[in-house]
Amino acid sequence: MRPRLIDDDHLLDQLLAAFADLGFDGASIRAICRHLGVSHNMVYQRYPSKDAAWTAAVDHAFARLTAALFAPLDEDLEPEEALRTLMRRWVDVTLEQPTLARIIHQESARPGPRFDYMYDRYIGPVQETARAAILEQQQLGNARPGPLSAAYFFLTTWGLGGIASSQALAVRAGADGDDPREAAYLAIDIVIRGTLL
């Protein structure tokens, strides 16, 4: 039987899913290859180690997220609408690739070099951008005083991130037929209304 060929994007998506399902320590390259139905050597030809495969998969997923978050906004947007737009972009990408939220949750529960890699390269810069935007609105008197960046962090990471990473639970938390995306958008509106004056 000839080994099945798989393109890089699909392979990286599958690697990300395997690491999200099994955790880094539980996901051997051999087990991942068996699961994917591909040659063991194929992965090692593209990525020299499990660490390299994990990094490539995480970079691939974050590239989608950062492209969406840092895509230009309409300059005429009011601060409230700009914040809403950015948070909705975050929801849209995260719901499309829930495996990234699951990996973030896994790695943040056991901080180490992989979490540091994600934080330093991707999570920290996004949080800093949000923190600066919130601080600016507070200084202008448009937002409530206090540690609003913590509320933003909680909402995006565990609130909206939880909806993405635990979609089966999120669906059961609502009424039958509730759309997780609409629920997330409503949560964004509630937080923004409670944040801005």
Secondary structure as UniProt FT lines:
FT   HELIX           8..26
FT   HELIX           29..36
FT   HELIX           40..46
FT   HELIX           50..69
FT   TURN            75..76
FT   HELIX           79..96
FT   HELIX           98..109
FT   HELIX           113..118
FT   HELIX           119..123
FT   HELIX           124..139
FT   TURN            140..141
FT   HELIX           148..154
FT   HELIX           155..160
FT   HELIX           161..165
FT   HELIX           167..173
FT   TURN            176..177
FT   HELIX           180..195
//
